[in-house]
Amino acid sequence: MKLRDYVLNQIKHRDTHPVPFTFACESEVAQRLTEYYGSTDWRKKVPKYMASYLTVSTLQEVQTDSSHRVDGYGAVWRTDRLPWHLEKQPLPEPTLKGYNFPALSKFVDPVLKNKVEAIPKIQADTESFHVIGMGWGIFEVSWRLRGFENVLMDMVDDPDFYRELTARITELYVGMVRACADVPADAFLFGDDWGDQRGVTMGPDRWREFIKPCWKQVYDEVHRQGKIVMSHSCGSVADILDDAIEIGLDVLESVQPEAAGMNTLELKKRFGDRITFYGCLGSQSLIPYGTPYEIRHTVRRLCKEAGKGGGLILAPAKPLRPETPTENAVALLEALANQE
């Protein structure tokens, strides 16, 4: 089989050996792996199961000085220290009056330009599963416009405004997806952080009321194109996973096992015949703080139990961060690359 077929079979809930995986790490960890192996040849241990030759910017950010960026909606971010900080939201009040909402062309024109270069690369790479990467999601863009706390208050105090705001953002998203209709990719990968460590940030009921209808429109357009819906969310989304599956989510990415209710084996029992889990390896616990033995054991167990009947793509829930010991990074890489 081609590498693409391993991914497709898992999404179609068919067993494969090996279980496909991706392996992302931050530059400091990558440098230590190069020093450990004596060259960059360690990268050859990571088959290109997935490839992304087209990334759609849902923000269109512009660097204004050494420490600030402004996005296409007018939000000003300070970026010279971590975490980045929203310094000025474009909508200080819950109203669109007086605000010049960006035109669809601001986001679609770069897509039309970039896909001219991307399409031949996708056509030439017949081995990989091709993903169109999307940037910040509908909920995330809404709080960039209003501020995080303000958006949560808007859902309670001014729900009509929040519906109007997310409807306008959704129109842009659907337009961006439509602009990719002729791109011969397999899937879109969206990102929208709905959860924190405890549960759904705005609560399941408000997610269903405000966010679910928006993403249904986007997912419907993806499926109309014959492509697969993949979406990233940090944190715990177990309480809304039935709903996400209902509106067409095919693959959930990150699956942080440290978050409440996000144990991969339990999720597999509840939802595993209807959705594929992508990630599942704990970047807050196992990878930086476990032992190499524990890492190898976890990979084996997930492949055997969560991978049974398909529906699994393994990866660190987050790219390996600098606190990851070199021996743990090596253990993870070897366990994924040399599955038993």
C-alpha positions as CSV (number, residue, x, y, z in Angstrom):
1,M,0.0,0.0,0.0
2,K,1.0,3.6,-0.4
3,L,1.4,5.7,2.7
4,R,-1.9,7.4,1.9
5,D,-3.7,4.1,2.0
6,Y,-2.7,3.5,5.6
7,V,-4.3,6.8,6.6
8,L,-7.4,6.3,4.5
9,N,-7.9,2.8,5.8
10,Q,-7.7,4.0,9.4
11,I,-10.3,6.7,8.7
12,K,-12.5,4.0,7.1
13,H,-12.1,2.0,10.3
14,R,-9.9,-0.8,8.9
15,D,-6.9,-2.3,10.6
16,T,-3.4,-1.5,9.3
17,H,0.0,-2.4,10.4
18,P,1.8,-0.2,11.1
19,V,-0.6,2.4,12.5
20,P,0.2,5.7,10.6
21,F,1.7,8.5,12.6
22,T,3.2,12.0,12.5
23,F,6.1,13.2,14.6
24,A,6.4,17.0,15.2
25,C,8.9,18.6,17.6
26,E,10.2,22.1,18.3
27,S,13.6,23.1,16.9
28,E,15.5,22.6,20.1
29,V,14.4,19.0,20.3
30,A,15.1,18.4,16.6
31,Q,18.6,19.7,17.1
32,R,19.2,17.3,20.0
33,L,17.9,14.4,18.0
34,T,20.4,15.4,15.2
35,E,23.2,15.4,17.8
36,Y,22.1,12.1,19.2
37,Y,21.9,10.3,15.8
38,G,24.9,12.2,14.4
39,S,23.0,13.5,11.4
40,T,19.6,14.6,10.2
41,D,19.0,11.0,8.9
42,W,16.7,10.4,11.9
43,R,14.0,12.3,9.9
44,K,14.0,9.3,7.5
45,K,12.4,7.3,10.3
46,V,9.2,9.4,9.8
47,P,7.4,8.3,6.7
48,K,5.4,11.1,5.0
49,Y,2.0,9.6,5.7
50,M,0.6,13.1,5.5
51,A,1.6,16.1,3.5
52,S,0.3,19.7,3.3
53,Y,1.2,21.8,0.3
54,L,-1.5,24.4,0.9
55,T,-2.1,26.3,4.1
56,V,-5.0,28.8,4.1
57,S,-4.4,31.8,6.3
58,T,-7.7,32.6,8.1
59,L,-6.0,35.7,9.7
60,Q,-3.9,37.4,7.1
61,E,-1.5,38.8,9.7
62,V,0.9,41.7,8.9
63,Q,4.0,42.4,11.1
64,T,3.8,46.1,11.9
65,D,7.0,46.3,14.0
66,S,9.4,44.0,15.9
67,S,6.9,43.2,18.5
68,H,3.4,43.6,17.0
69,R,1.2,42.0,14.3
70,V,-2.2,43.1,13.0
71,D,-4.5,40.6,11.5
72,G,-7.0,40.9,8.7
73,Y,-9.8,41.8,11.2
74,G,-7.8,44.6,12.8
75,A,-6.8,42.8,16.0
76,V,-3.4,43.9,17.4
77,W,-1.2,41.2,18.9
78,R,2.1,41.5,20.8
79,T,4.3,38.7,19.7
80,D,7.8,39.3,21.1
81,R,7.1,37.2,24.3
82,L,5.2,34.0,25.0
83,P,2.3,33.6,25.3
84,W,1.3,36.1,22.6
85,H,-1.0,38.8,24.0
86,L,-4.1,40.4,22.4
87,E,-3.4,44.1,22.9
88,K,-6.4,45.6,21.0
89,Q,-9.6,44.0,19.9
90,P,-11.4,45.5,16.9
91,L,-14.8,45.4,18.6
92,P,-14.6,46.9,22.1
93,E,-18.4,46.9,22.2
94,P,-20.9,44.1,21.2
95,T,-21.9,45.7,17.9
96,L,-20.8,45.6,14.3
97,K,-22.0,49.2,13.7
98,G,-19.2,51.3,12.4
99,Y,-16.9,48.3,11.8
100,N,-15.7,47.6,8.3
101,F,-16.0,43.8,8.2
102,P,-13.3,42.4,5.9
103,A,-14.3,41.3,2.4
104,L,-14.0,37.7,1.4
105,S,-11.5,38.6,-1.2
106,K,-9.0,39.5,1.5
107,F,-8.8,35.8,2.4
108,V,-9.6,34.1,-0.9
109,D,-7.3,36.0,-3.2
110,P,-4.1,34.6,-1.4
111,V,-5.7,31.1,-1.7
112,L,-6.3,31.5,-5.4
113,K,-2.6,32.6,-5.8
114,N,-1.1,29.9,-3.6
115,K,-3.0,27.0,-5.0
116,V,-1.6,27.5,-8.4
117,E,1.7,26.4,-6.9
118,A,0.2,23.8,-4.6
119,I,-1.8,21.8,-7.1
120,P,1.1,20.5,-9.2
121,K,3.0,19.5,-6.0
122,I,-0.1,17.5,-4.8
123,Q,-0.4,15.8,-8.2
124,A,3.3,14.9,-8.2
125,D,3.2,13.4,-4.7
126,T,1.1,10.3,-5.2
127,E,2.4,8.7,-2.0
128,S,1.0,10.9,0.8
129,F,-2.4,11.7,2.2
130,H,-2.9,15.4,1.3
131,V,-4.3,17.9,3.8
132,I,-5.3,21.5,3.3
133,G,-4.3,23.3,6.5
134,M,-6.6,25.9,7.9
135,G,-5.7,28.5,10.5
136,W,-7.6,29.9,13.5
137,G,-11.2,28.8,13.7
138,I,-14.6,30.4,14.0
139,F,-14.7,30.6,17.9
140,E,-11.1,31.7,18.0
141,V,-11.6,34.5,15.4
142,S,-14.7,35.7,17.3
143,W,-12.6,36.2,20.5
144,R,-9.8,37.9,18.5
145,L,-12.5,40.4,17.5
146,R,-14.0,40.9,20.9
147,G,-11.5,39.6,23.5
148,F,-11.8,36.2,25.2
149,E,-13.8,37.2,28.3
150,N,-16.0,39.5,26.3
151,V,-17.0,36.8,23.9
152,L,-18.0,34.5,26.8
153,M,-20.1,37.3,28.2
154,D,-21.7,38.0,24.8
155,M,-23.0,34.5,24.6
156,V,-25.0,35.3,27.8
157,D,-25.7,39.0,27.7
158,D,-26.1,39.6,23.9
159,P,-26.6,36.3,22.1
160,D,-28.2,38.0,19.0
161,F,-25.0,40.0,18.5
162,Y,-22.8,36.9,18.9
163,R,-24.9,34.9,16.4
164,E,-24.5,37.8,13.9
165,L,-20.7,37.9,14.5
166,T,-20.2,34.2,14.1
167,A,-22.5,34.1,11.1
168,R,-20.3,36.7,9.3
169,I,-17.1,34.7,10.2
170,T,-18.7,31.5,9.0
171,E,-19.5,33.1,5.6
172,L,-15.8,33.8,5.2
173,Y,-14.8,30.3,6.2
174,V,-17.2,28.7,3.8
175,G,-15.9,31.0,1.1
176,M,-12.3,30.0,1.8
177,V,-13.2,26.3,1.7
178,R,-15.1,26.8,-1.6
179,A,-12.0,28.4,-3.1
180,C,-10.2,25.1,-2.6
181,A,-12.8,23.0,-4.3
182,D,-10.5,22.2,-7.3
183,V,-7.5,21.3,-5.1
184,P,-7.0,17.5,-5.3
185,A,-6.4,17.1,-1.6
186,D,-7.9,14.4,0.6
187,A,-8.9,16.5,3.6
188,F,-9.1,19.9,5.4
189,L,-7.6,20.3,8.8
190,F,-9.3,23.0,10.8
191,G,-8.3,24.4,14.2
192,D,-10.7,25.7,16.9
193,D,-10.0,25.3,20.5
194,W,-13.3,24.5,22.2
195,G,-11.9,23.0,25.4
196,D,-9.7,23.5,28.3
197,Q,-8.4,20.8,30.7
198,R,-11.7,20.6,32.5
199,G,-14.2,20.6,29.7
200,V,-15.8,22.7,26.9
201,T,-14.8,26.3,27.6
202,M,-18.2,27.9,27.0
203,G,-20.1,24.9,28.2
204,P,-21.7,22.2,26.0
205,D,-25.0,23.9,25.7
206,R,-23.6,27.2,24.4
207,W,-21.3,25.3,22.1
208,R,-24.3,23.6,20.7
209,E,-26.2,26.8,20.4
210,F,-23.6,29.1,18.9
211,I,-20.7,27.1,17.5
212,K,-22.2,23.8,16.2
213,P,-24.4,25.4,13.5
214,C,-21.5,27.4,12.1
215,W,-19.2,24.4,11.8
216,K,-21.9,22.3,10.2
217,Q,-22.0,24.8,7.3
218,V,-18.3,24.5,6.8
219,Y,-18.2,20.7,7.2
220,D,-21.1,20.4,4.7
221,E,-19.0,22.2,2.1
222,V,-16.0,20.0,2.7
223,H,-18.1,16.9,2.3
224,R,-19.7,18.4,-0.8
225,Q,-16.2,18.4,-2.3
226,G,-15.7,14.8,-1.4
227,K,-13.0,15.6,1.2
228,I,-12.5,14.5,4.8
229,V,-13.1,16.8,7.8
230,M,-10.3,16.9,10.3
231,S,-10.3,19.4,13.2
232,H,-8.0,20.2,16.0
233,S,-9.1,21.2,19.5
234,C,-7.1,21.5,22.6
235,G,-8.5,20.3,25.9
236,S,-11.6,18.2,26.8
237,V,-14.3,18.0,24.1
238,A,-15.8,14.6,25.2
239,D,-19.1,16.2,26.2
240,I,-19.7,17.5,22.6
241,L,-18.1,14.7,20.6
242,D,-21.4,13.1,19.7
243,D,-22.5,16.5,18.3
244,A,-19.3,17.0,16.4
245,I,-19.7,13.6,14.8
246,E,-23.3,14.4,14.0
247,I,-22.4,17.5,12.0
248,G,-19.7,15.6,10.0
249,L,-16.4,15.6,11.9
250,D,-14.4,12.6,10.6
251,V,-11.1,13.0,12.5
252,L,-10.4,14.7,15.8
253,E,-6.9,15.9,16.3
254,S,-4.8,16.3,19.4
255,V,-6.8,14.2,21.8
256,Q,-4.9,15.3,24.9
257,P,-5.1,12.4,27.3
258,E,-4.5,14.7,30.3
259,A,-7.8,16.6,29.8
260,A,-10.9,15.4,31.6
261,G,-12.7,12.5,29.8
262,M,-10.1,12.3,27.0
263,N,-8.5,8.9,27.7
264,T,-8.0,7.5,24.3
265,L,-9.1,3.9,25.2
266,E,-12.3,5.1,26.8
267,L,-13.0,7.4,23.8
268,K,-12.4,4.5,21.5
269,K,-15.0,2.4,23.3
270,R,-17.6,5.2,23.2
271,F,-17.0,6.7,19.7
272,G,-14.4,4.6,18.0
273,D,-16.6,3.2,15.2
274,R,-17.7,6.7,14.1
275,I,-14.6,8.9,14.3
276,T,-10.9,8.7,14.0
277,F,-8.6,9.9,16.8
278,Y,-5.4,11.6,15.7
279,G,-2.7,12.4,18.4
280,C,-3.4,10.7,21.8
281,L,0.2,10.8,23.1
282,G,0.4,13.0,26.1
283,S,2.6,16.1,25.6
284,Q,1.9,17.3,29.2
285,S,2.7,14.1,31.0
286,L,4.0,11.0,29.2
287,I,6.4,12.5,26.7
288,P,8.2,15.0,29.0
289,Y,7.9,13.3,32.3
290,G,7.5,9.5,31.6
291,T,10.2,7.0,31.2
292,P,11.4,5.6,27.8
293,Y,9.8,2.3,28.9
294,E,6.5,3.9,29.6
295,I,6.5,5.7,26.3
296,R,7.3,2.5,24.4
297,H,4.6,0.6,26.4
298,T,2.0,3.3,25.7
299,V,2.6,3.3,22.0
300,R,2.3,-0.5,21.9
301,R,-0.9,-0.5,23.9
302,L,-2.5,2.2,21.8
303,C,-1.6,0.4,18.5
304,K,-3.0,-2.9,19.9
305,E,-6.1,-1.6,21.6
306,A,-7.1,1.8,20.2
307,G,-5.9,0.8,16.8
308,K,-8.1,-2.3,16.6
309,G,-10.6,-1.9,13.9
310,G,-9.0,1.3,12.6
311,G,-9.8,4.9,13.6
312,L,-6.3,5.8,14.9
313,I,-3.5,8.0,13.7
314,L,-0.7,8.4,16.3
315,A,1.1,11.6,17.1
316,P,2.2,13.7,20.1
317,A,-0.8,15.8,21.1
318,K,1.5,18.8,20.8
319,P,4.9,19.1,19.1
320,L,7.6,18.0,21.5
321,R,8.6,20.9,23.6
322,P,12.1,21.8,24.9
323,E,11.4,20.2,28.3
324,T,11.3,16.8,26.6
325,P,14.4,14.8,27.5
326,T,16.4,13.6,24.6
327,E,16.0,9.9,25.6
328,N,12.2,10.3,25.7
329,A,12.2,11.9,22.2
330,V,14.3,9.0,20.9
331,A,12.1,6.4,22.6
332,L,9.0,7.9,21.1
333,L,10.5,8.2,17.6
334,E,11.7,4.6,17.7
335,A,8.5,3.2,19.1
336,L,6.4,4.9,16.4
337,A,8.9,4.0,13.6
338,N,9.4,0.4,14.7
339,Q,5.9,-0.8,15.7
340,E,5.7,-4.4,16.9
